[in-house]
Amino acid sequence: MTSDDLHARRVRAVRAWTQFVSAGEEEAEAAVRPEILRSWQLSGVVSPTVTEAPLADEGDTAEFWNTSPLQTAVQRVQDELRRTAEDGDLVIAVTDEQTRILWTYGGRVMRRKAETVNFVPGGRWDEASVGTNALAIAGRTAAPSMVFSAEHYAEVVHNWVCWAAPVFDPATGRSLGVIDLSTTWDRTHPIGLATARVMARLIEGALPADRRTTHVGAAGPSDPGLTLTLLGTAEVWLDGQRLLLNRRQTEILALLALHPEGLSVEHLHALLYGDSAVTTSTLKAEVSHLRAALSGQLSSRPYRLTMPVATDIEEVQRLLRRGDVRAAVRAYGGDLLPGTDSPALVQMGDYLAVSVREALLAHPDPDAVLRYSELAPYDTAVVEACLAALPVHHPIAPLLKGKLASAR
């Protein structure tokens, strides 16, 4: 992209931002990407003239960082991160799940610019704190994001371009935070977003093998027993305490939760591994480790959980049976255990995805469809069904049209 192209793009972004701030979303709707417009709408609680991000407590931030597996991972790959920052005169930031910056490193010029807007450890860069930026969008959507110049909601960073990618725990699929690369808008390069993705994968590969500690301040379910969040991510809570299990152990728990009557070792093996050449001894070893993590609340012959169990799968199905499509979509976090190769879990995931989709086609609630379109951005049929059922001037119609245009 030439400097003239970049300048023209910046002018368009400034014009769209000005229209949105002064005249509202209808004037800007056609001029920006749907994800930017959505983020601008979420940024309305912040003044566009905010001059810096608010800072979290320095001690709390340091304590969280020191106990986070991200700290170990970043330390292991920091030479590569620093070299990238210095070569491209970037500032690189790593955040927690709430988009609070935990660590930064910057080239000489960008480091100074970053400090003036609190793009430093402790800085809060969620949309409610400082408006639209790549860190906030990537953290909220769990997908890579780029924000260019005046696509930022806060005018103070209109001279920036940012690329961010979420960092996931490979063992559980849970989002740990994001990594962001930022520089001045005139240094925009097509490789920026790909570089952010590579840096995220680099950190994920460097995470310590033993991550069995609950994050400081993490709030879990208050109900006793086992709570499983399996849609779009993987989280396991036992009596309010989070367990960090490996992927196979989480899959075993999911299968046992779906079969409260219990499973024989042979049946569980078939549901978990299918035709894969995995011995029952391997399965028994995983179950043994899992039993220890559950304080013995997993019986044998058959394998069965001996405590109250709640799952988001069960909740989505309950809401669909009740006909509450909006609540069902809100509870539906996405694919069941993304990346699983368990035949039974793949089948259940497909069944649940089809159930949610069919419910939306039959009852295309606009808020539910908008939420669903973030999870399945290329499912144009659901969006088209909703638009066909909406009045022409419904306030959500422009957003849905934008989703449709983006998917095509």
C-alpha positions in Angstrom: 0.0 0.0 0.0 1.5 3.4 -1.1 1.7 6.4 1.2 -1.1 8.0 -1.0 -3.3 5.0 -0.4 -2.7 5.2 3.4 -3.4 8.9 3.5 -6.7 8.4 1.6 -7.7 5.6 3.9 -6.9 7.8 6.9 -9.1 10.6 5.5 -12.0 8.2 5.0 -11.6 6.9 8.6 -11.5 10.5 10.0 -14.6 11.4 8.0 -16.5 8.4 9.2 -15.5 8.9 12.8 -16.5 12.6 12.6 -19.9 11.6 11.2 -20.5 9.0 13.9 -19.5 11.3 16.8 -21.5 14.3 15.5 -24.5 12.7 13.6 -24.7 9.1 14.9 -24.3 5.6 13.4 -26.6 6.0 10.4 -24.3 8.5 8.8 -21.2 6.3 9.5 -22.7 2.9 8.9 -21.7 2.5 5.3 -18.3 3.9 5.7 -16.7 1.5 8.3 -16.4 -2.2 8.8 -19.2 -3.7 10.9 -16.9 -4.7 13.7 -15.7 -1.1 14.0 -19.3 0.3 14.0 -20.3 -2.3 16.7 -17.3 -1.3 18.8 -18.0 2.4 18.4 -21.5 1.7 19.7 -20.1 -0.1 22.7 -17.7 2.9 23.3 -20.5 5.4 23.9 -19.9 5.4 27.6 -16.5 7.0 26.9 -15.8 10.5 25.7 -14.0 10.5 22.3 -11.7 13.2 23.8 -10.4 11.0 26.5 -6.6 11.6 26.7 -5.4 8.4 28.4 -6.5 5.0 29.5 -7.4 4.6 33.2 -4.8 2.7 35.3 -5.6 -0.3 37.5 -3.9 -0.7 40.9 -0.2 -1.2 40.3 0.1 -3.8 43.1 -2.8 -5.9 41.9 -1.5 -5.8 38.3 2.0 -6.9 39.4 0.6 -9.7 41.6 -1.6 -11.0 38.8 1.3 -10.9 36.3 3.6 -12.7 38.7 1.1 -15.6 39.2 0.0 -15.8 35.5 1.2 -18.5 33.2 1.6 -15.7 30.6 4.5 -14.3 32.6 6.5 -17.4 32.2 5.6 -17.7 28.5 6.6 -14.1 27.7 9.8 -14.5 29.6 10.7 -17.5 27.5 10.1 -15.7 24.1 10.9 -12.1 25.1 14.0 -12.0 22.9 11.8 -12.6 19.9 9.2 -10.2 21.0 11.7 -7.4 21.7 13.5 -8.0 18.4 10.1 -7.6 16.6 9.4 -4.4 18.5 12.8 -2.9 17.8 12.9 -3.9 14.1 9.5 -2.4 13.4 9.5 0.4 15.9 6.4 -1.1 17.5 5.1 -1.2 21.0 4.0 -4.7 22.0 1.6 -5.4 24.8 0.2 -8.5 26.5 -3.1 -8.2 28.4 -5.2 -10.3 30.7 -8.8 -11.4 29.8 -10.2 -8.0 30.9 -7.8 -6.2 28.5 -5.7 -4.8 31.3 -2.1 -4.5 30.1 0.3 -6.8 32.0 3.5 -6.3 30.0 4.9 -4.0 27.3 8.0 -3.5 25.3 8.5 -0.8 22.7 10.9 0.7 20.2 12.3 4.1 21.1 9.7 6.3 19.4 6.6 4.2 20.1 7.6 3.6 23.8 7.4 7.3 24.4 4.1 7.6 22.6 2.7 4.7 24.5 3.6 6.2 27.9 1.7 9.4 27.2 -1.6 7.5 26.8 -1.1 4.9 29.6 -0.4 2.1 27.1 1.7 0.6 30.0 1.2 -2.2 32.6 -2.0 -1.5 34.4 -3.6 0.4 31.6 -7.2 -0.6 30.9 -7.9 -0.8 27.2 -11.4 -2.4 27.2 -14.0 -0.4 25.2 -15.7 0.8 28.4 -12.5 2.4 29.5 -11.0 3.9 26.4 -13.2 3.1 23.4 -12.5 1.1 20.2 -9.1 -0.4 19.8 -7.7 -3.7 18.5 -7.0 -5.1 22.0 -10.6 -4.6 23.1 -12.1 -6.1 19.9 -9.8 -9.1 19.9 -10.5 -9.8 23.6 -14.2 -9.5 23.2 -14.6 -11.5 19.9 -11.7 -14.0 20.5 -10.6 -13.2 17.0 -7.6 -11.2 15.5 -8.4 -7.6 14.9 -6.9 -4.5 13.2 -7.8 -0.9 14.0 -6.5 1.8 11.8 -6.1 5.5 12.6 -9.5 7.2 13.3 -11.2 3.8 13.6 -10.0 4.2 17.2 -12.8 5.8 19.2 -10.4 8.0 21.3 -9.0 10.8 19.2 -5.8 10.7 21.1 -4.8 7.5 19.3 -5.9 8.4 15.8 -2.3 8.5 14.8 -1.9 4.8 15.6 -2.5 1.5 13.9 -2.9 -1.6 16.1 -3.0 -5.4 15.4 -4.1 -7.8 18.1 -4.6 -11.5 18.4 -6.1 -13.5 21.3 -3.9 -15.9 23.3 -5.5 -19.2 24.2 -4.5 -21.9 26.6 -3.9 -24.9 24.2 -4.9 -27.4 26.9 -8.3 -25.9 27.7 -9.1 -23.6 24.8 -9.7 -20.8 27.3 -8.7 -17.2 26.4 -5.9 -15.9 28.5 -5.7 -12.4 27.0 -4.4 -10.8 23.9 -1.1 -9.7 22.3 -1.1 -6.3 20.5 1.4 -4.7 18.1 1.0 -0.9 17.6 2.8 1.8 15.6 1.9 5.0 13.8 -0.7 4.8 11.0 1.8 5.7 8.2 3.7 2.5 9.0 0.7 0.3 8.3 1.7 -2.9 6.6 -0.3 -5.9 5.3 1.8 -8.3 7.4 0.8 -6.7 10.7 -2.1 -8.9 11.5 -0.3 -12.1 10.5 2.6 -11.0 12.8 0.2 -10.6 15.7 -1.1 -14.1 15.1 2.4 -15.5 14.9 3.3 -13.8 18.2 0.2 -15.2 19.9 1.0 -18.7 18.8 4.6 -18.2 20.0 3.4 -17.3 23.5 0.9 -20.2 23.5 3.7 -22.7 22.7 5.8 -21.3 25.5 3.2 -21.6 28.3 4.4 -23.8 31.2 3.2 -27.4 31.2 1.8 -27.1 34.8 -0.9 -24.4 34.9 -3.0 -25.8 37.7 -3.4 -22.5 39.6 -6.5 -20.4 39.6 -5.9 -16.8 38.6 -5.8 -14.2 41.3 -9.3 -12.7 41.6 -10.9 -15.2 39.3 -14.6 -15.5 40.2 -16.2 -18.9 39.8 -19.7 -20.3 40.2 -21.0 -20.3 43.7 -23.0 -23.5 43.4 -21.5 -26.6 44.9 -20.5 -29.5 42.6 -19.1 -29.4 39.1 -19.7 -26.7 36.6 -18.6 -27.2 33.0 -18.4 -24.4 30.4 -17.8 -26.3 27.1 -19.2 -24.1 24.3 -16.7 -21.9 22.6 -14.1 -22.6 25.4 -13.4 -25.0 28.2 -13.6 -24.2 31.8 -14.1 -26.6 34.7 -15.1 -25.5 38.2 -15.4 -27.7 41.3 -17.1 -26.1 44.3 -16.2 -22.6 43.1 -12.5 -23.4 42.4 -11.3 -23.5 38.9 -9.5 -26.7 37.7 -7.0 -26.4 34.9 -7.2 -29.8 33.2 -5.7 -31.1 30.0 -7.9 -31.4 26.9 -8.4 -35.2 27.3 -9.5 -34.9 30.9 -11.9 -32.1 30.0 -13.3 -34.3 27.2 -13.8 -37.2 29.6 -15.6 -34.9 32.0 -17.9 -33.7 29.2 -18.8 -37.2 28.2 -19.5 -38.3 31.8 -21.6 -35.2 32.3 -23.6 -36.2 29.1 -24.1 -39.7 30.5 -25.0 -39.3 34.2 -25.9 -43.0 34.3 -22.2 -43.9 33.9 -20.0 -45.4 31.2 -18.0 -48.6 31.0 -14.4 -48.3 30.2 -15.0 -49.7 26.7 -18.0 -47.4 26.0 -16.1 -44.3 27.2 -13.1 -45.4 25.1 -15.2 -45.6 22.0 -16.9 -42.2 22.6 -13.6 -40.5 23.3 -11.2 -42.1 20.8 -13.3 -43.7 18.1 -11.2 -45.9 15.9 -7.9 -44.3 17.0 -5.2 -46.7 18.2 -5.2 -45.7 21.9 -5.0 -48.3 24.6 -7.5 -48.6 27.4 -4.5 -48.3 29.7 -4.0 -44.7 28.5 -7.7 -43.9 29.2 -7.5 -45.5 32.7 -4.4 -43.3 33.4 -6.3 -40.1 32.4 -9.3 -41.1 34.5 -7.0 -41.8 37.5 -5.5 -38.3 37.2 -9.0 -36.8 36.8 -10.3 -38.7 39.9 -7.5 -37.1 41.9 -8.3 -33.6 40.6 -12.0 -34.3 41.6 -11.1 -35.4 45.1 -12.2 -38.9 44.4 -15.7 -38.0 43.2 -15.5 -40.2 40.2 -16.6 -43.8 40.7 -15.6 -47.0 38.7 -17.5 -49.8 37.1 -19.1 -47.8 35.5 -17.2 -44.5 35.4 -19.7 -42.0 36.9 -19.5 -38.6 38.5 -20.8 -38.6 42.1 -21.5 -34.9 42.5 -24.0 -32.4 41.1 -23.0 -31.4 37.6 -24.2 -28.4 35.5 -23.1 -27.7 31.9 -23.8 -25.0 29.4 -24.9 -27.7 26.9 -27.7 -28.7 29.3 -28.6 -25.0 29.7 -28.8 -24.3 26.0 -31.0 -27.4 25.5 -33.3 -26.4 28.3 -33.8 -22.9 26.9 -34.5 -24.2 23.4 -37.1 -26.6 24.8 -38.7 -23.6 26.6 -38.7 -21.6 23.3 -36.5 -18.8 24.7 -34.3 -18.4 21.7 -32.7 -15.2 22.8 -31.5 -16.7 26.1 -30.4 -19.9 24.4 -28.2 -18.0 21.9 -26.8 -15.9 24.8 -25.9 -19.2 26.6 -24.5 -20.7 23.4 -20.8 -19.7 23.4 -19.9 -21.4 20.1 -18.6 -24.8 19.0 -18.5 -27.6 21.6 -14.9 -27.9 22.8 -13.3 -26.3 19.6 -10.8 -28.7 18.1 -12.0 -31.8 19.8 -11.6 -35.1 17.9 -13.9 -37.1 20.1 -16.5 -38.6 17.8 -19.3 -38.3 20.4 -18.5 -34.7 21.2 -18.2 -33.7 17.6 -21.6 -35.3 17.0 -23.1 -33.5 20.0 -21.5 -30.2 18.9 -23.0 -30.5 15.4 -26.5 -31.4 16.9 -26.4 -28.4 19.2 -25.2 -26.0 16.5 -28.0 -27.2 14.1 -30.6 -26.9 17.0 -29.6 -23.3 17.7 -29.6 -22.4 13.9 -33.0 -24.0 13.3 -34.5 -22.2 16.3 -33.2 -18.9 14.9 -34.6 -19.6 11.4 -38.0 -20.3 12.9 -37.9 -17.4 15.3 -35.3 -14.8 14.1 -35.1 -12.6 17.1 -32.9 -9.7 15.9 -30.8 -9.4 19.1 -30.2 -13.2 19.1 -29.3 -13.2 15.4 -26.8 -10.3 15.9 -25.2 -12.3 18.7 -25.2 -15.5 16.6 -23.6 -13.7 13.6 -20.6 -13.0 15.8 -20.2 -16.8 16.4 -21.1 -17.9 12.9 -20.2 -14.9 10.6 -20.7 -16.8 7.4 -24.1 -18.2 8.1 -25.9 -15.7 5.8 -29.2 -17.6 5.8 -30.0 -16.8 9.4 -29.2 -13.1 8.8 -31.3 -13.0 5.7 -34.2 -14.6 7.5 -34.0 -12.0 10.2 -33.8 -9.1 7.7 -36.9 -10.4 5.9 -38.9 -10.4 9.1 -37.8 -7.0 10.3 -39.5 -3.7 9.6 -37.5 -1.6 7.1 -36.3 1.0 9.7 -35.6 -1.4 12.6 -32.4 0.0 14.4 -30.6 -3.4 14.1 -31.2 -3.7 10.3 -28.1 -1.7 9.3 -25.9 -3.8 11.5 -27.3 -7.0 10.0 -26.8 -5.7 6.5 -23.2 -4.9 7.4 -22.7 -8.5 8.6 -24.3 -9.8 5.4 -22.0 -7.7 3.2 -18.9 -8.7 5.2 -19.7 -12.4 4.9 -20.2 -12.1 1.2 
